[in-house]
Amino acid sequence: MAMKLPSDNEGKIKLAMSILITIINDTGVPRNIRRAAANALTHLRDVRLSPAVRAANAISVLDEVSQDPNMPFYARTRIWQVITILETVKD
């Protein structure tokens, strides 16, 4: 079943943040990946920047870690899901 994305940028960012929080709290995910998710979350919370810049910064962090061979498949899928959501954020 396809997920309906919120139409506003802040809604998309909040959705991405909630998925990142589940990754951060999952002890089955390696620590370096949880750390990258926390770093991406910090970028998304930086209200001094525009929504598109916050999303781009988070995507950069997540794209780099998504190549990690030690990442469980379900976590990689969640990371890709977050990246897909954030790619729709525009100024």
N, C-alpha and C positions, 0 to 999 in steps of 0.2 A: 504494500500500500504506500503510495507516494505521500510525502509529508508536505503540508501546505505551509509555505514560507510567509512570515509576516510581511506586509507591504512596506513598512517603514524601516529605515536603516537601524534605528535604535532597537526595534523589535528583533531584527536579524542578529544584531550584536548580542542582545540578551540571550537569545536562543543558543548562539555559539558559545557564550560564556557558561551556560548551564551544562552543555555537553562537555566542555573543558573541565568543569568542576567534577563531573563524574569520573573523568580520566584521572584527575589529580588525586581523588579519594580512593582509587582502585589500587590496592596493594599488589595485585597481580601484574601490574604494568611496571616495567623497569624504572628505576629511579630517575635516570637521565631523561626519559620520555615524560615522566610526570613533571620534572623540572622545566622542560621545554613548554609543556602545557601551561604551567604556572606563569612562565615568562610571557607566553602569548596572551594569557588572561590579564597580566599587568598592562600590556600594550592596549588591550581593548578597553581597559578602565581609565586610560589617560584621556580625560575630557578636554585637555588643552588642545588636542589635535582634532581635526575633522574626522567624521566617521570613516571615510574612505581611507585616510592615512592610517588610522588605528587598525582597520581591517588589513591593509597591505602589510603593515609591520607584523601583525600576528600571522598572516599567511607565510611570510618570509621565514619566521621561526618554525612554524609547523611543517612547511615544505621540506626544510632541511632535515628534520627529525623523522619524517615519514619514510625515509629511505633506510632507516635502521633495521638490519636483519633480525635483531633480537626482539622486535616489537611483536606482540601477539596479534593475530589477524583481526580480532574484534576491535582492538585499540586502533589499528591502522585504518580500519573502516570508519571508526568514529572521527579520527583525525581528518580523513578525506571528506567526511560529511561536513565538518566544521569549515574546511577550506572552501568547499562548494558553496556553503551559505555565505561566507565572507566575500567570495568573489562577486556576489550580486550587490554588494554595498557600493553605492556610487554617491558622489557629492552633487 
